[in-house]
Amino acid sequence: MTRPDPRPISFNLFEMACVGHISHGLWVHPDNTRDRFNDIDFWTSQARLLEDGLFDAVFLADVIGTYDGYRGGAETALREAVQIPNNDPLVIIPAMAAVTKHLGFAATFSTTYEPPFAFARRASTLDHLTRGRFGWNVVTSYLPNAARNFGLEDEVEHDTRYAYAEEYMDVVYKLWEGSWDDDAVVADRAGHVYTDPAKVRYIDHVGPRHRVAGPHLSQPSPQRTPVLFQAGSSGAGRAFGARHAEAIFVGGHDLASYRDVITDVRRQAVENGRAAEDVKAYAMAVIIVGRTEIEAQRKADEFALLSRAEGYLAHAGGGGIDLAAYPPHMRMADVLEAEARAGRDHRNRTRFYRADGTVADALHEITRFDRPPFVAIGTPTQVVDRIEEWVARTGLDGFNLRQFLTPGTAEDFIELVVPELQRRGLYRISYEDGTLRERLFGQGRARLPGSHPAARFRGGANLGGSRTAADDLVPTGAVAG
């Protein structure tokens, strides 16, 4: 299927600084190197590969808690390497940036638990070190264990987390966009002035959750505010994405539902004074490619054979049914009844449990990676036909490529799929110069547009006061010699 007006499609590699991200059980495959994730060479070699393949970015997921809801503890998650052990994604970015010139880096960081002032400095540092290739995936965190790790009894209620996030964004915007003028750094050697104090402001933020004086500790980075990614299909999540995000990761059950979510977020973006095209949309894609259909299917069969139901059940989190405790032939309706009698309510966690199916059916369903709609298993021509169809029918701008093998998944995509995409004019043939934001939105747009809510703080507008660092200067002659 060829679209009448083909446009380049964006691809990021979906990553996480751990052994087991979302393809549970595959770390044991003899061609998988996931167990080397603590080795800096693992990340630098992968970055070089992705840049050779002209990927937009490596997208780094993260969690700040353990999946300890299944069977009442973390034992299964630890045994199956379900996102534990895992490392800080922000820390590995400089190593990858040092061996690349164009590849972007989008890292996950939560607005719920850590103070905004410290994160704002880390983000600016990364944007400096990467020369404007940093993006932030804004999340509010959802694991109960994460809340307990930061001193709370339980996770913060869903919509309350988004309310916290709104204030968090105000604080970092004030620091990134309002605290320093672009020409604040003068580096005047003769006059012994590095930064003009009159062009650096305190932000004096006082809100319901945060009090931040400022000024920002970093001078303006190439993008000032990193490219803003966000995932959330709930009402609060969509509203937040429509207000803040430049790229959203959407969910749905079929192509029509994905299109509906994308259309709704872009409609809300316009209602917020932004342009619909200011919001890019992405989904996760399973792409298993071979030179022949038989080769591609053989790979898929291998992956299915190694997939671990225990890992997926642990990943499902609190309330996951211990299916191993029931006979494979037992009907799920009877299992759910038995769980209810034991005081375990699964009414809101039945995505994989069809009441008219069996335990064996549920185990098969939960380990599936070929769940539609974004699954393509076949030859390069067949795979790209599917990709074109997905984009044409949903309005998606790109995909996060799900990994099964590292580096095999990316190698297959680069060797077999990229040339076919390029042949159809759907993939770049070289990188354009510029920042990550410019790659997504065009040359000359390294900074957020004026319609974005962050722009209201530029030039020191709408801060908590009008104090600059020059106001701190002691009058001449007031300092003892």
RALIN-V792914 format. One record per pair of residues at least 12 apart in sequence whose ideal C-beta (glycine too) atoms are under 10 Angstrom apart, sorted by the first residue. I is the first residue (numbers start at 1). J is the second residue. Records with the same first field share a line. If there is no record, write none. Layout:
I: J + J
//
This chain:
1: 384 + 385 + 386 + 387 + 388 + 389 + 390 + 391 + 392 + 393
2: 384 + 385 + 388 + 392 + 424 + 425 + 426
3: 388 + 389 + 391 + 392 + 424 + 425 + 426
4: 392
5: 392
6: 388 + 391 + 392 + 421 + 424 + 425 + 426 + 427
7: 391 + 397 + 425 + 426
8: 56 + 397 + 398 + 421 + 422 + 425 + 426 + 427 + 428 + 429 + 439
9: 56 + 384 + 387 + 388 + 390 + 391 + 396 + 397 + 398 + 399 + 421 + 424 + 426 + 427 + 428
10: 55 + 56 + 57 + 104 + 247 + 280 + 281 + 282 + 396 + 397 + 398 + 399 + 400 + 427 + 428 + 439 + 440
11: 50 + 53 + 54 + 55 + 56 + 57 + 59 + 282 + 285 + 287 + 387 + 398 + 399 + 400 + 401 + 410 + 413 + 414 + 417 + 418 + 421 + 427 + 428
12: 50 + 55 + 56 + 57 + 58 + 59 + 60 + 103 + 104 + 105 + 106 + 135 + 229 + 247 + 249 + 282 + 284 + 398 + 399 + 400 + 401
13: 46 + 47 + 49 + 50 + 53 + 55 + 56 + 57 + 58 + 59 + 60 + 103 + 400 + 401 + 402 + 403 + 406 + 407 + 409 + 410 + 413
14: 58 + 59 + 60 + 61 + 249 + 282 + 284 + 285 + 399 + 400 + 401 + 402 + 403 + 409
15: 37 + 43 + 46 + 50 + 57 + 58 + 59 + 60 + 61 + 89 + 92 + 105 + 106 + 107 + 400 + 401 + 403 + 406 + 410
16: 34 + 37 + 59 + 60 + 61 + 62 + 63 + 83 + 86 + 87 + 89 + 108 + 403
17: 37 + 38 + 42 + 43 + 60 + 61 + 62 + 83 + 85 + 86 + 87 + 88 + 89 + 90 + 91 + 92 + 107
18: 34 + 37 + 38 + 61 + 62 + 63 + 81 + 82 + 83 + 84 + 85 + 86 + 87 + 89
19: 32 + 34 + 35 + 36 + 37 + 38 + 80 + 81 + 82 + 83 + 84 + 85 + 86
20: 34 + 35 + 37 + 77 + 80 + 81 + 82 + 83 + 84 + 85 + 86 + 308 + 311 + 314 + 315
21: 34 + 37 + 60 + 61 + 81 + 82 + 83 + 86 + 315 + 402 + 403 + 406
22: 61 + 82 + 83 + 284 + 311 + 312 + 315 + 369 + 402 + 403 + 404
23: 286 + 303 + 306 + 307 + 308 + 311 + 312 + 369 + 402 + 403 + 404 + 405 + 406 + 409
24: 77 + 80 + 81 + 82 + 83 + 306 + 307 + 308 + 309 + 310 + 311 + 312 + 313 + 314 + 315 + 366 + 367 + 369
25: 80 + 81 + 82 + 303 + 304 + 305 + 306 + 307 + 308 + 309 + 310 + 311 + 312 + 367
26: 302 + 303 + 306 + 307 + 308 + 311 + 369 + 403 + 404 + 405 + 406 + 409
27: 80 + 81 + 306 + 308 + 311 + 405 + 406
28: 81 + 306 + 308
29: 302 + 303 + 305 + 306 + 404 + 405 + 406 + 408
30: 405
31: 302 + 404 + 405 + 406 + 407 + 408 + 411
32: 306 + 403 + 404 + 405 + 406 + 407 + 408 + 409
33: 45 + 46 + 405 + 406 + 407 + 408
34: 81 + 403 + 405 + 406
35: 81 + 406
36: 406
37: 85 + 86 + 87 + 92 + 406
38: 85 + 87 + 92
40: 92 + 95 + 96 + 98
41: 95
42: 92 + 95 + 406 + 407
43: 58 + 60 + 87 + 92 + 93 + 94 + 95 + 96 + 99
44: 92 + 95 + 96 + 97 + 98 + 99 + 100
45: 96 + 99 + 406 + 407
46: 58 + 96 + 99 + 103 + 403 + 406 + 407 + 410
47: 92 + 93 + 95 + 96 + 97 + 98 + 99 + 100 + 103 + 105
48: 96 + 99 + 100 + 103
49: 103 + 406 + 407 + 410 + 411 + 414
50: 96 + 100 + 102 + 103 + 104 + 401 + 407 + 410 + 413 + 414
51: 96 + 99 + 100 + 101 + 102 + 103 + 104 + 431
52: 100 + 103 + 410 + 411 + 414 + 418
53: 103 + 410 + 411 + 413 + 414 + 415 + 417 + 418 + 427
54: 102 + 103 + 414 + 418 + 421 + 422 + 427 + 428 + 429 + 430 + 431
55: 102 + 103 + 104 + 401 + 410 + 413 + 414 + 418 + 427 + 428 + 431
56: 102 + 103 + 104 + 106 + 135 + 247 + 282 + 397 + 398 + 428 + 431 + 436 + 439 + 440
57: 102 + 103 + 104 + 105 + 106 + 107 + 133 + 134 + 135 + 227 + 229 + 247 + 398 + 400 + 436 + 439 + 440
58: 89 + 92 + 93 + 96 + 100 + 103 + 104 + 105 + 106 + 107 + 400 + 410
59: 89 + 104 + 105 + 106 + 107 + 108 + 135 + 137 + 229 + 247 + 249 + 282 + 284 + 400 + 401
60: 88 + 89 + 90 + 92 + 93 + 96 + 105 + 106 + 107 + 108 + 109 + 135 + 137
61: 83 + 86 + 89 + 106 + 107 + 108 + 137 + 139 + 231 + 400
62: 83 + 86 + 87 + 88 + 89 + 90 + 107 + 108 + 109 + 110 + 137 + 139 + 141
63: 82 + 83 + 84 + 86 + 108 + 110 + 139 + 141 + 142 + 143 + 145 + 146
64: 86 + 88 + 108 + 109 + 110 + 112 + 113 + 114 + 139 + 141 + 143 + 145 + 146 + 147 + 149 + 150
65: 83 + 84 + 110 + 113 + 141 + 142 + 143 + 144 + 145 + 146 + 147 + 148 + 149 + 150 + 155 + 317
66: 78 + 82 + 83 + 84 + 86 + 143 + 144 + 145 + 146 + 148 + 149 + 314
67: 80 + 82 + 83 + 84 + 143 + 144 + 145 + 311 + 313 + 314 + 315 + 316 + 317 + 318 + 320
68: 84 + 143 + 144 + 145 + 148 + 314 + 317 + 318
69: 143 + 144 + 145 + 313 + 314 + 315 + 316 + 317 + 318 + 319 + 320 + 349
70: 82 + 310 + 311 + 312 + 313 + 314 + 315 + 316 + 317 + 318 + 319 + 320 + 321 + 322
71: 310 + 313 + 314 + 320 + 321 + 322 + 324 + 325
72: 318 + 322
73: 314
74: 145 + 314
75: 314
76: 308 + 310 + 311 + 313 + 314 + 315 + 320 + 322 + 324
77: 145 + 310 + 311 + 313 + 314 + 315 + 317
78: 314
79: 308 + 310 + 311 + 314
80: 308 + 309 + 310 + 311 + 312 + 313 + 314 + 315
81: 308 + 311 + 314
82: 308 + 310 + 311 + 312 + 313 + 314 + 315 + 316 + 317
83: 143 + 311 + 314 + 315
84: 145 + 314
88: 107 + 109 + 122
89: 105 + 106 + 107 + 108 + 109 + 137
90: 105 + 107 + 108 + 109 + 119 + 122 + 123 + 125 + 126 + 134 + 136
91: 107 + 122 + 126
92: 105 + 107
93: 105 + 106 + 107 + 122 + 125 + 126 + 129 + 130 + 133 + 134
94: 125 + 126 + 129 + 130
96: 130 + 133
97: 126 + 129 + 130 + 131 + 133 + 134
98: 129 + 130
100: 130 + 133 + 431
101: 130 + 131 + 133 + 431 + 433
102: 131 + 133 + 428 + 430 + 431 + 432 + 433 + 434 + 436 + 439
103: 130 + 133 + 431 + 436
104: 130 + 132 + 133 + 134 + 135 + 227 + 435 + 436 + 437 + 439 + 440
105: 126 + 127 + 129 + 130 + 133 + 134 + 135 + 136 + 226 + 227 + 436
106: 133 + 134 + 135 + 136 + 137 + 226 + 227 + 228 + 229 + 247 + 400 + 436
107: 122 + 123 + 126 + 134 + 135 + 136 + 137 + 226 + 229
108: 136 + 137 + 138 + 139 + 141 + 229 + 231
109: 122 + 123 + 136 + 137 + 138 + 139 + 141 + 226
110: 137 + 138 + 139 + 140 + 141 + 142 + 146 + 150 + 161 + 164 + 165 + 168
111: 136 + 138 + 139 + 140 + 141 + 161 + 162 + 164 + 165 + 166 + 167 + 168 + 169 + 171 + 172 + 240
112: 139 + 140 + 141 + 142 + 146 + 147 + 150 + 152 + 155 + 156 + 160 + 161 + 162 + 164 + 165 + 168
113: 140 + 141 + 146 + 147 + 149 + 150 + 151 + 152 + 156 + 161 + 164
114: 141 + 150 + 168
115: 168 + 171 + 209 + 210 + 212
116: 167 + 168 + 169 + 170 + 171 + 172 + 173 + 174 + 175 + 205 + 209 + 210 + 212
117: 171 + 172 + 175 + 203 + 205 + 210 + 211 + 212 + 213 + 214 + 216 + 217
118: 217
119: 136 + 168 + 171 + 172 + 175
120: 168 + 171 + 172 + 173 + 174 + 175 + 176 + 179 + 212 + 214 + 216 + 217 + 218 + 225
121: 172 + 175 + 216 + 217 + 218
122: 134 + 136 + 218
123: 135 + 136 + 172 + 175 + 176 + 218 + 221 + 223 + 224 + 225 + 226
124: 172 + 175 + 176 + 180 + 216 + 217 + 218 + 219 + 220 + 221 + 222 + 223 + 224 + 225 + 226
125: 217 + 218 + 221
126: 221 + 226
127: 176 + 218 + 220 + 221 + 222 + 223 + 224 + 225 + 226 + 227 + 435 + 436
128: 218 + 219 + 220 + 221 + 222 + 223
129: 221
130: 221 + 222 + 223 + 226 + 435 + 436
131: 221 + 222 + 223 + 434 + 435 + 436
132: 221 + 222 + 223 + 224 + 226 + 227 + 434 + 435 + 436 + 437 + 438 + 439 + 446 + 447
133: 222 + 223 + 226 + 227 + 434 + 435 + 436 + 437 + 439
134: 221 + 222 + 223 + 225 + 226 + 227 + 435 + 436 + 437
135: 223 + 226 + 227 + 228 + 229 + 246 + 247 + 435 + 436 + 437 + 440
136: 172 + 225 + 226 + 227 + 228 + 229 + 230
137: 226 + 227 + 228 + 229 + 230 + 231 + 245 + 247 + 249
138: 165 + 168 + 169 + 172 + 226 + 228 + 229 + 230 + 231 + 232 + 240 + 241 + 244 + 245
139: 161 + 165 + 229 + 230 + 231 + 232 + 237
140: 155 + 156 + 158 + 159 + 160 + 161 + 162 + 163 + 164 + 165 + 168 + 230 + 232 + 236 + 237 + 240
141: 155 + 156 + 161
142: 155 + 156 + 158 + 161 + 317
143: 155 + 317 + 318
144: 317 + 318
145: 317 + 318
147: 161
155: 318
158: 232 + 234 + 235 + 236 + 237
159: 234 + 235 + 236 + 237 + 239
160: 236
161: 236 + 237 + 240
162: 232 + 234 + 235 + 236 + 237 + 239 + 240
163: 208 + 209 + 236 + 240
164: 207 + 208 + 209 + 210
165: 230 + 232 + 236 + 237 + 240 + 244
166: 207 + 209 + 236 + 239 + 240 + 243 + 244 + 453
167: 205 + 207 + 208 + 209 + 210
168: 207 + 209 + 210
169: 225 + 228 + 240 + 243 + 244 + 453 + 454
170: 203 + 205 + 207 + 210 + 212 + 453 + 454 + 456 + 457 + 462
171: 203 + 205 + 207 + 209 + 210 + 211 + 212 + 214
172: 212 + 216 + 225 + 226 + 454
173: 203 + 224 + 225 + 244 + 448 + 452 + 453 + 454 + 455 + 456 + 457 + 458 + 462
174: 201 + 202 + 203 + 204 + 205 + 212 + 214 + 215 + 216 + 454 + 456 + 457 + 460 + 462 + 463 + 464
175: 201 + 203 + 205 + 212 + 214 + 215 + 216 + 217 + 218 + 224 + 225 + 457
176: 216 + 218 + 220 + 221 + 223 + 224 + 225 + 226 + 447 + 448 + 454 + 457 + 458
177: 216 + 220 + 224 + 225 + 447 + 448 + 452 + 453 + 454 + 455 + 456 + 457 + 458 + 459 + 460 + 461
178: 201 + 202 + 203 + 214 + 215 + 216 + 224 + 454 + 455 + 456 + 457 + 458 + 459 + 460 + 461 + 462 + 463
179: 199 + 200 + 201 + 202 + 203 + 214 + 215 + 216 + 217 + 218 + 219 + 220 + 457 + 460 + 463 + 468 + 469
180: 195 + 196 + 199 + 200 + 201 + 214 + 215 + 216 + 217 + 218 + 219 + 220 + 221 + 224 + 460 + 469
181: 195 + 196 + 198 + 199 + 200 + 201 + 219 + 220 + 458 + 459 + 460 + 468
182: 199 + 219 + 220 + 224 + 447 + 458 + 459
183: 196 + 199 + 220
184: 196 + 197 + 198 + 199 + 200 + 201 + 215 + 219 + 220 + 468 + 469
185: 199 + 200 + 219 + 220
186: 199
194: 219
195: 219 + 469
196: 468 + 469 + 470
197: 215 + 468 + 469 + 470 + 471 + 472 + 473
198: 468 + 469 + 470 + 471 + 473
199: 460 + 468 + 469 + 470
200: 214 + 215 + 216 + 219 + 460 + 467 + 468 + 469 + 470
201: 214 + 215 + 216 + 457 + 459 + 460 + 463 + 464 + 465 + 466 + 467 + 468 + 469 + 470 + 471
202: 214 + 215 + 216 + 460 + 463 + 464 + 465 + 466 + 467 + 468 + 469 + 471 + 472
203: 215 + 216 + 457 + 460 + 462 + 463 + 464 + 465 + 467
204: 463 + 464 + 465 + 466 + 467
205: 463 + 464 + 465
206: 464 + 465
207: 464
211: 464
212: 464
213: 464 + 465 + 467
214: 463 + 464 + 467 + 469
215: 467 + 468 + 469
220: 447
221: 435 + 446
222: 434 + 435 + 436 + 437 + 438 + 446 + 447
223: 435 + 436 + 437 + 438 + 445 + 446 + 447 + 448
224: 437 + 446 + 447 + 448 + 454 + 458
225: 244 + 246 + 437 + 447 + 448 + 452 + 454 + 455
226: 246 + 435 + 436 + 437 + 448
227: 245 + 246 + 247 + 280 + 435 + 436 + 437 + 438 + 439 + 440 + 441 + 448
228: 241 + 244 + 245 + 246 + 247 + 248 + 279 + 437 + 448 + 452 + 454
229: 241 + 244 + 245 + 246 + 247 + 248 + 249 + 280 + 282
230: 242 + 243 + 244 + 245 + 246 + 247 + 248 + 249 + 265 + 279
231: 245 + 247 + 248 + 249 + 250 + 251 + 282 + 284 + 400
232: 245 + 248 + 249 + 250 + 251 + 265
233: 248 + 249 + 250 + 251 + 252 + 257 + 258 + 261 + 264 + 265
234: 251
235: 264
237: 250 + 251 + 261 + 265
238: 250 + 261 + 264 + 265 + 267 + 268 + 269
239: 264 + 265 + 268 + 271 + 272
240: 265 + 268
241: 261 + 264 + 265 + 266 + 268 + 269 + 279 + 281
242: 264 + 265 + 266 + 267 + 268 + 269 + 270 + 271 + 272 + 274 + 278 + 279
243: 265 + 268 + 269 + 271 + 272 + 273 + 274 + 452 + 453
244: 269 + 272 + 274 + 279 + 452 + 453 + 454
245: 265 + 269 + 274 + 278 + 279 + 280 + 281
246: 269 + 274 + 278 + 279 + 280 + 436 + 437 + 440 + 441 + 448 + 449 + 452
247: 278 + 279 + 280 + 281 + 282 + 397 + 398 + 436 + 440 + 441
248: 261 + 262 + 265 + 266 + 269 + 279 + 280 + 281 + 282 + 283 + 397
249: 280 + 281 + 282 + 283 + 284 + 399 + 400
250: 262 + 264 + 265 + 281 + 282 + 283 + 284 + 394 + 395 + 396
251: 283 + 284
252: 283 + 373 + 374 + 394
253: 371 + 372 + 373
254: 372 + 373 + 393 + 394
255: 283 + 372 + 373 + 374 + 389 + 390 + 392 + 393 + 394 + 396
256: 373 + 393 + 394
257: 373 + 394
258: 281 + 283 + 373 + 374 + 390 + 393 + 394 + 395 + 396
259: 281 + 393 + 394 + 395 + 396
260: 394
261: 281 + 283 + 394 + 395
262: 276 + 279 + 280 + 281 + 282 + 283 + 394 + 395 + 396 + 397
263: 276 + 281 + 394 + 395
265: 279 + 281
266: 278 + 279 + 280 + 281 + 395
269: 451 + 452
270: 451
272: 451 + 452 + 453
273: 450 + 451 + 452 + 453
274: 449 + 451 + 452 + 453
275: 449 + 451
276: 395
277: 397 + 441
278: 441 + 448 + 449 + 451 + 452
279: 397
280: 396 + 397 + 398 + 440 + 441
281: 391 + 394 + 395 + 396 + 397 + 398
282: 396 + 397 + 398 + 399 + 400
283: 373 + 374 + 390 + 391 + 394 + 396 + 397 + 398 + 399 + 400
284: 374 + 399 + 400 + 401 + 402
285: 373 + 374 + 375 + 376 + 383 + 386 + 387 + 390 + 396 + 398 + 399 + 400 + 401 + 402 + 413
286: 300 + 303 + 368 + 369 + 370 + 371 + 372 + 374 + 375 + 376 + 377 + 399 + 401 + 402 + 403 + 404 + 409
287: 374 + 375 + 376 + 377 + 378 + 383 + 384 + 386 + 387 + 399 + 401 + 402 + 404 + 409 + 412 + 413 + 416 + 417
288: 300 + 301 + 302 + 303 + 369 + 370 + 375 + 376 + 377 + 378 + 383 + 402 + 404 + 409 + 412 + 413
289: 376 + 377 + 378 + 379 + 380 + 381 + 382 + 383 + 384 + 409 + 412 + 413 + 415 + 416 + 417 + 420
290: 377 + 378 + 379 + 380 + 382 + 383 + 412 + 416
291: 379 + 380 + 412 + 415 + 416
292: 378 + 379
293: 377 + 378 + 379 + 382
294: 379
295: 378 + 379 + 412
296: 376 + 377 + 378 + 379 + 380 + 382 + 383 + 412 + 416
297: 377 + 378
299: 377 + 404 + 405 + 408 + 409 + 412
300: 369 + 370 + 375 + 377 + 378 + 404
301: 377
302: 404 + 405
303: 367 + 369 + 370 + 377 + 404 + 405 + 409
304: 364 + 367 + 368 + 369 + 370
306: 367 + 404
307: 364 + 366 + 367 + 368 + 369 + 404
308: 367
309: 323 + 324 + 352 + 362 + 363 + 364 + 365 + 366 + 367
310: 322 + 323 + 324 + 363 + 366 + 367
311: 366 + 367
312: 352 + 363 + 365 + 366 + 367 + 368 + 369
313: 352 + 362 + 363 + 366 + 367
315: 366
316: 349 + 351 + 352 + 366
317: 349
318: 349
319: 339 + 344 + 345 + 346 + 347 + 348 + 349 + 350
320: 344 + 346 + 349 + 352 + 366
321: 335 + 336 + 338 + 339 + 344 + 346 + 349 + 350 + 352 + 353 + 359 + 362 + 366
322: 335 + 339 + 344
323: 335 + 352 + 353 + 359 + 360 + 362 + 363 + 366
324: 359 + 363
325: 338 + 339 + 359
326: 338 + 339 + 358 + 359 + 360 + 362 + 363
327: 358 + 359 + 360
328: 358 + 359 + 360 + 361 + 362 + 363
329: 358 + 359 + 360
330: 358 + 359 + 360 + 362
331: 354 + 355 + 356 + 357 + 358 + 359 + 361
332: 346 + 350 + 352 + 353 + 354 + 355 + 356 + 357 + 358 + 359 + 360 + 361 + 362
333: 353 + 354 + 355 + 356 + 357 + 358
334: 355 + 358 + 359
335: 353 + 355 + 357 + 358 + 359 + 362
336: 350 + 353 + 355
337: 355
339: 353
350: 362
351: 365 + 366
352: 364 + 365 + 366 + 367 + 368 + 371
353: 365 + 366
369: 402 + 404
373: 386 + 389 + 390 + 393 + 394
374: 386 + 387 + 390 + 394 + 396 + 399 + 400 + 402
375: 390 + 402
376: 389 + 390 + 417
379: 416 + 417 + 420
380: 412 + 413 + 415 + 416 + 417 + 418 + 419 + 420 + 421 + 423
381: 416 + 417 + 420 + 423 + 424
382: 420
383: 412 + 413 + 416 + 417 + 420 + 421
384: 416 + 417 + 418 + 419 + 420 + 421 + 422 + 423 + 424 + 426 + 427
385: 420 + 424
387: 399 + 417 + 420 + 421 + 424 + 426 + 427
388: 421 + 424 + 426
391: 426
397: 440
398: 440
401: 413 + 417
434: 446
435: 447
437: 449
//
